[in-house]
Amino acid sequence: MGKKAQGLLVSRRAVLAGALAAAACSPGAPSRVDPRRYHAFFLWAGVRAPDWLGEADEVYVLMGEVRAGDPGAIVPLRPQPPRAVRPRLWLTVRAERLDWGEGVYARLLAELSRWEARGNRVIGLQVDFDAATRGLEGYAAFLAALRRRLPPRWRLSITGLLDWSANGTVALGSLAGTVDEMVVQTYQGRSTIPGYADYLRRMERVPVPWKVGLVERGEWQEPPGLTRHPLFRGYVVFLVNPA
């Protein structure tokens, strides 16, 4: 190969490398979710809180679970609340069923009060329940009853599944006036769900404020126009332990 041909080859490689680098850095290219670029986080019970979490604006803390084998009790996951942390807090209860006994409701209200009494800024309660789309109407009725039990100073949040936006529009309409927000989960396990942009485009049908839940280090490319939606309220990064 002559010097001229070698020069052309090197030049083309340089151009290609530059193009790939530019694409990787462009706003439209998928990238890994870096939690330090966000302000709200979800903390699972088994995940170690990073040192910088105290600088967050909001943290959703998995406080307990209502398990399938015992709908009359909450299994506590954080028996000792922290004292006067900086972030605003949501206390999350993970539910495997919805026929809760009175003891569950009493314990939830007691926990909200206990965390608040230690100087924490408790925003409200979040319910994490994977309702099937066909069961959304019953879930909405459950949430309306729960809302009536909550003192007005506490808000009500739920997690949501992506396919609700495509197939559960009518039932989701009944959530307006009941829940204050929905955090739509765009991941499963540690991976982002393919096709999330199509589902998120349908969120315009959902009549309640919503946030997008991202998994730490998952792939993410913000769909065009997402942040301009009038009911979009930002992102929540679900933290995970290192693999």
C-alpha positions as a Markdown table, in Angstrom:
| # | Residue | x | y | z |
|---|---|---|---|---|
| 1 | Met | 0.0 | 0.0 | 0.0 |
| 2 | Gly | 1.4 | 3.4 | -1.0 |
| 3 | Lys | 1.8 | 6.4 | 1.3 |
| 4 | Lys | -1.2 | 8.1 | -0.3 |
| 5 | Ala | -3.5 | 5.1 | 0.2 |
| 6 | Gln | -2.3 | 4.7 | 3.8 |
| 7 | Gly | -3.0 | 8.4 | 4.4 |
| 8 | Leu | -6.6 | 8.0 | 3.0 |
| 9 | Leu | -7.1 | 4.9 | 5.2 |
| 10 | Val | -5.9 | 6.7 | 8.3 |
| 11 | Ser | -8.0 | 9.7 | 7.4 |
| 12 | Arg | -11.2 | 7.7 | 7.0 |
| 13 | Arg | -10.6 | 5.9 | 10.3 |
| 14 | Ala | -10.2 | 9.2 | 12.0 |
| 15 | Val | -13.4 | 10.5 | 10.5 |
| 16 | Leu | -15.3 | 7.3 | 11.5 |
| 17 | Ala | -13.9 | 7.5 | 15.1 |
| 18 | Gly | -14.9 | 11.1 | 15.3 |
| 19 | Ala | -18.4 | 10.4 | 14.1 |
| 20 | Leu | -18.9 | 7.6 | 16.5 |
| 21 | Ala | -17.7 | 9.7 | 19.4 |
| 22 | Ala | -20.0 | 12.5 | 18.4 |
| 23 | Ala | -22.9 | 10.1 | 18.2 |
| 24 | Ala | -22.2 | 8.8 | 21.6 |
| 25 | Cys | -22.1 | 12.2 | 23.1 |
| 26 | Ser | -25.1 | 13.6 | 21.2 |
| 27 | Pro | -28.4 | 14.2 | 23.2 |
| 28 | Gly | -30.3 | 11.7 | 21.1 |
| 29 | Ala | -27.9 | 8.8 | 21.6 |
| 30 | Pro | -28.8 | 6.1 | 24.3 |
| 31 | Ser | -26.6 | 6.3 | 27.4 |
| 32 | Arg | -26.4 | 4.7 | 30.7 |
| 33 | Val | -28.3 | 6.2 | 33.6 |
| 34 | Asp | -25.9 | 8.0 | 35.9 |
| 35 | Pro | -27.8 | 8.7 | 39.1 |
| 36 | Arg | -25.7 | 11.7 | 40.0 |
| 37 | Arg | -27.4 | 13.6 | 37.2 |
| 38 | Tyr | -30.8 | 13.2 | 38.8 |
| 39 | His | -32.6 | 14.4 | 41.9 |
| 40 | Ala | -35.1 | 11.7 | 43.0 |
| 41 | Phe | -34.4 | 8.1 | 43.9 |
| 42 | Phe | -36.0 | 4.9 | 44.9 |
| 43 | Leu | -34.2 | 2.8 | 47.6 |
| 44 | Trp | -35.0 | -0.9 | 47.8 |
| 45 | Ala | -34.5 | -2.5 | 51.2 |
| 46 | Gly | -31.5 | -4.6 | 50.1 |
| 47 | Val | -29.7 | -1.8 | 48.3 |
| 48 | Arg | -26.9 | 0.1 | 50.1 |
| 49 | Ala | -27.6 | 3.8 | 50.1 |
| 50 | Pro | -24.8 | 5.7 | 48.4 |
| 51 | Asp | -23.0 | 8.4 | 50.4 |
| 52 | Trp | -24.4 | 11.2 | 48.2 |
| 53 | Leu | -28.0 | 10.2 | 48.7 |
| 54 | Gly | -28.4 | 12.8 | 51.4 |
| 55 | Glu | -28.0 | 15.5 | 48.8 |
| 56 | Ala | -31.1 | 14.3 | 46.9 |
| 57 | Asp | -34.4 | 16.3 | 46.7 |
| 58 | Glu | -36.7 | 13.3 | 47.1 |
| 59 | Val | -36.2 | 9.6 | 48.2 |
| 60 | Tyr | -38.7 | 6.8 | 48.0 |
| 61 | Val | -37.9 | 4.4 | 50.7 |
| 62 | Leu | -39.3 | 0.8 | 50.7 |
| 63 | Met | -40.5 | 0.6 | 54.2 |
| 64 | Gly | -42.4 | -2.7 | 54.3 |
| 65 | Glu | -44.3 | -5.4 | 52.4 |
| 66 | Val | -47.8 | -6.9 | 52.5 |
| 67 | Arg | -47.1 | -10.4 | 51.4 |
| 68 | Ala | -49.4 | -12.9 | 49.8 |
| 69 | Gly | -49.4 | -15.3 | 52.8 |
| 70 | Asp | -50.6 | -12.7 | 55.3 |
| 71 | Pro | -52.8 | -9.7 | 54.2 |
| 72 | Gly | -53.3 | -8.7 | 57.8 |
| 73 | Ala | -49.7 | -7.6 | 58.6 |
| 74 | Ile | -46.9 | -5.5 | 57.2 |
| 75 | Val | -43.4 | -7.1 | 57.1 |
| 76 | Pro | -41.2 | -4.2 | 58.3 |
| 77 | Leu | -38.0 | -3.7 | 56.2 |
| 78 | Arg | -36.7 | -0.6 | 57.9 |
| 79 | Pro | -37.5 | -0.9 | 61.6 |
| 80 | Gln | -35.6 | 2.2 | 62.6 |
| 81 | Pro | -36.3 | 5.4 | 60.7 |
| 82 | Pro | -33.4 | 7.9 | 60.2 |
| 83 | Arg | -33.4 | 11.2 | 62.1 |
| 84 | Ala | -34.0 | 14.4 | 60.2 |
| 85 | Val | -32.6 | 13.6 | 56.8 |
| 86 | Arg | -32.4 | 16.3 | 54.2 |
| 87 | Pro | -34.4 | 14.8 | 51.3 |
| 88 | Arg | -38.2 | 14.8 | 51.2 |
| 89 | Leu | -39.4 | 11.2 | 51.8 |
| 90 | Trp | -42.0 | 8.9 | 50.4 |
| 91 | Leu | -42.6 | 5.8 | 52.4 |
| 92 | Thr | -43.3 | 2.9 | 50.0 |
| 93 | Val | -45.2 | -0.3 | 50.8 |
| 94 | Arg | -44.8 | -3.2 | 48.4 |
| 95 | Ala | -48.1 | -5.2 | 48.1 |
| 96 | Glu | -48.6 | -8.7 | 46.8 |
| 97 | Arg | -52.4 | -8.5 | 47.5 |
| 98 | Leu | -54.9 | -5.8 | 48.2 |
| 99 | Asp | -57.4 | -7.3 | 50.7 |
| 100 | Trp | -55.6 | -5.7 | 53.6 |
| 101 | Gly | -56.6 | -6.2 | 57.2 |
| 102 | Glu | -57.2 | -3.2 | 59.5 |
| 103 | Gly | -53.9 | -3.9 | 61.1 |
| 104 | Val | -52.1 | -3.0 | 57.9 |
| 105 | Tyr | -53.8 | 0.4 | 57.7 |
| 106 | Ala | -53.1 | 1.2 | 61.3 |
| 107 | Arg | -49.5 | 0.2 | 60.9 |
| 108 | Leu | -49.1 | 2.4 | 57.8 |
| 109 | Leu | -50.4 | 5.5 | 59.5 |
| 110 | Ala | -48.3 | 4.8 | 62.6 |
| 111 | Glu | -45.1 | 4.5 | 60.5 |
| 112 | Leu | -45.8 | 7.7 | 58.6 |
| 113 | Ser | -46.2 | 9.5 | 61.9 |
| 114 | Arg | -43.1 | 7.8 | 63.4 |
| 115 | Trp | -40.9 | 8.9 | 60.5 |
| 116 | Glu | -42.3 | 12.4 | 60.7 |
| 117 | Ala | -41.8 | 12.6 | 64.4 |
| 118 | Arg | -38.1 | 12.1 | 64.0 |
| 119 | Gly | -37.8 | 15.3 | 62.0 |
| 120 | Asn | -38.2 | 13.9 | 58.5 |
| 121 | Arg | -40.1 | 15.7 | 55.8 |
| 122 | Val | -42.5 | 12.9 | 54.9 |
| 123 | Ile | -44.4 | 13.7 | 51.7 |
| 124 | Gly | -46.7 | 10.7 | 51.8 |
| 125 | Leu | -47.3 | 7.0 | 51.1 |
| 126 | Gln | -46.5 | 5.1 | 47.9 |
| 127 | Val | -48.1 | 1.8 | 47.0 |
| 128 | Asp | -46.0 | -0.6 | 44.8 |
| 129 | Phe | -48.5 | -3.1 | 43.3 |
| 130 | Asp | -48.2 | -4.8 | 39.9 |
| 131 | Ala | -51.8 | -4.7 | 38.9 |
| 132 | Ala | -52.7 | -6.4 | 35.7 |
| 133 | Thr | -54.2 | -4.1 | 33.2 |
| 134 | Arg | -57.6 | -5.9 | 33.4 |
| 135 | Gly | -57.5 | -5.4 | 37.1 |
| 136 | Leu | -57.0 | -1.7 | 37.1 |
| 137 | Glu | -60.6 | -0.9 | 37.9 |
| 138 | Gly | -60.5 | -2.8 | 41.1 |
| 139 | Tyr | -57.1 | -1.3 | 42.0 |
| 140 | Ala | -58.6 | 2.2 | 41.5 |
| 141 | Ala | -61.4 | 1.4 | 43.9 |
| 142 | Phe | -58.8 | 0.1 | 46.5 |
| 143 | Leu | -56.8 | 3.3 | 46.1 |
| 144 | Ala | -59.8 | 5.5 | 46.6 |
| 145 | Ala | -60.6 | 3.8 | 49.8 |
| 146 | Leu | -57.0 | 4.1 | 51.0 |
| 147 | Arg | -57.0 | 7.8 | 50.1 |
| 148 | Arg | -60.0 | 8.4 | 52.4 |
| 149 | Arg | -58.0 | 6.9 | 55.3 |
| 150 | Leu | -54.9 | 9.1 | 54.8 |
| 151 | Pro | -54.8 | 12.5 | 56.6 |
| 152 | Pro | -54.8 | 15.4 | 54.1 |
| 153 | Arg | -51.2 | 16.4 | 54.8 |
| 154 | Trp | -49.9 | 13.2 | 53.2 |
| 155 | Arg | -50.0 | 12.6 | 49.5 |
| 156 | Leu | -50.6 | 9.2 | 47.7 |
| 157 | Ser | -48.3 | 7.9 | 45.0 |
| 158 | Ile | -48.3 | 4.6 | 43.1 |
| 159 | Thr | -45.9 | 2.8 | 40.8 |
| 160 | Gly | -47.2 | 2.0 | 37.4 |
| 161 | Leu | -46.4 | -0.4 | 34.5 |
| 162 | Leu | -45.7 | 0.7 | 31.0 |
| 163 | Asp | -48.5 | -1.3 | 29.4 |
| 164 | Trp | -51.1 | 0.5 | 31.5 |
| 165 | Ser | -50.7 | 3.5 | 29.2 |
| 166 | Ala | -51.6 | 1.4 | 26.1 |
| 167 | Asn | -54.4 | -0.8 | 27.4 |
| 168 | Gly | -55.8 | 0.7 | 30.6 |
| 169 | Thr | -56.8 | 4.2 | 29.7 |
| 170 | Val | -60.4 | 4.0 | 30.9 |
| 171 | Ala | -59.6 | 2.5 | 34.3 |
| 172 | Leu | -56.7 | 5.0 | 34.7 |
| 173 | Gly | -59.1 | 7.8 | 34.3 |
| 174 | Ser | -60.7 | 6.9 | 37.6 |
| 175 | Leu | -57.4 | 7.6 | 39.4 |
| 176 | Ala | -57.8 | 11.4 | 38.8 |
| 177 | Gly | -58.5 | 13.0 | 42.1 |
| 178 | Thr | -57.3 | 9.9 | 44.0 |
| 179 | Val | -53.6 | 9.6 | 43.5 |
| 180 | Asp | -51.2 | 12.6 | 43.4 |
| 181 | Glu | -48.7 | 10.9 | 41.1 |
| 182 | Met | -47.7 | 7.7 | 39.3 |
| 183 | Val | -44.1 | 6.6 | 38.8 |
| 184 | Val | -44.0 | 4.6 | 35.6 |
| 185 | Gln | -41.4 | 1.9 | 35.7 |
| 186 | Thr | -39.4 | 1.6 | 32.4 |
| 187 | Tyr | -37.3 | -1.4 | 33.4 |
| 188 | Gln | -37.4 | -5.0 | 34.5 |
| 189 | Gly | -34.6 | -6.3 | 36.7 |
| 190 | Arg | -31.5 | -4.3 | 35.7 |
| 191 | Ser | -32.5 | -3.7 | 32.1 |
| 192 | Thr | -34.6 | -1.0 | 30.4 |
| 193 | Ile | -37.7 | -2.4 | 28.6 |
| 194 | Pro | -37.4 | -2.2 | 24.8 |
| 195 | Gly | -40.0 | 0.0 | 23.1 |
| 196 | Tyr | -40.5 | 2.2 | 26.2 |
| 197 | Ala | -40.7 | 5.3 | 24.0 |
| 198 | Asp | -43.9 | 4.1 | 22.3 |
| 199 | Tyr | -45.5 | 3.4 | 25.7 |
| 200 | Leu | -44.5 | 6.8 | 27.1 |
| 201 | Arg | -46.0 | 8.6 | 24.1 |
| 202 | Arg | -49.4 | 7.2 | 25.2 |
| 203 | Met | -49.0 | 8.7 | 28.6 |
| 204 | Glu | -50.9 | 11.7 | 27.3 |
| 205 | Arg | -54.0 | 9.6 | 27.9 |
| 206 | Val | -53.3 | 9.3 | 31.7 |
| 207 | Pro | -55.0 | 12.1 | 33.6 |
| 208 | Val | -52.7 | 12.2 | 36.7 |
| 209 | Pro | -49.2 | 13.7 | 37.2 |
| 210 | Trp | -46.5 | 11.1 | 36.4 |
| 211 | Lys | -42.8 | 10.5 | 36.7 |
| 212 | Val | -40.6 | 8.2 | 34.7 |
| 213 | Gly | -38.8 | 5.5 | 36.7 |
| 214 | Leu | -35.3 | 4.6 | 35.4 |
| 215 | Val | -33.0 | 1.9 | 36.6 |
| 216 | Glu | -29.5 | 2.8 | 37.6 |
| 217 | Arg | -27.0 | 2.1 | 34.8 |
| 218 | Gly | -29.8 | 1.1 | 32.4 |
| 219 | Glu | -29.9 | 2.4 | 28.9 |
| 220 | Trp | -32.0 | 5.5 | 28.4 |
| 221 | Gln | -32.7 | 7.9 | 25.5 |
| 222 | Glu | -35.2 | 10.6 | 26.3 |
| 223 | Pro | -38.1 | 10.5 | 23.8 |
| 224 | Pro | -38.7 | 13.8 | 22.0 |
| 225 | Gly | -41.2 | 16.0 | 23.7 |
| 226 | Leu | -41.4 | 14.0 | 26.9 |
| 227 | Thr | -40.5 | 16.8 | 29.2 |
| 228 | Arg | -43.0 | 19.2 | 27.6 |
| 229 | His | -45.9 | 17.0 | 28.6 |
| 230 | Pro | -48.1 | 19.1 | 31.0 |
| 231 | Leu | -48.3 | 16.2 | 33.6 |
| 232 | Phe | -44.7 | 15.1 | 33.4 |
| 233 | Arg | -43.1 | 15.7 | 36.8 |
| 234 | Gly | -39.5 | 14.4 | 36.3 |
| 235 | Tyr | -37.5 | 11.2 | 36.9 |
| 236 | Val | -37.0 | 8.7 | 39.7 |
| 237 | Val | -33.9 | 6.6 | 39.5 |
| 238 | Phe | -34.3 | 3.1 | 41.1 |
| 239 | Leu | -30.9 | 2.4 | 42.7 |
| 240 | Val | -29.3 | -1.1 | 42.5 |
| 241 | Asn | -26.3 | -2.7 | 44.0 |
| 242 | Pro | -23.2 | -3.2 | 41.8 |
| 243 | Ala | -23.6 | -6.4 | 39.7 |
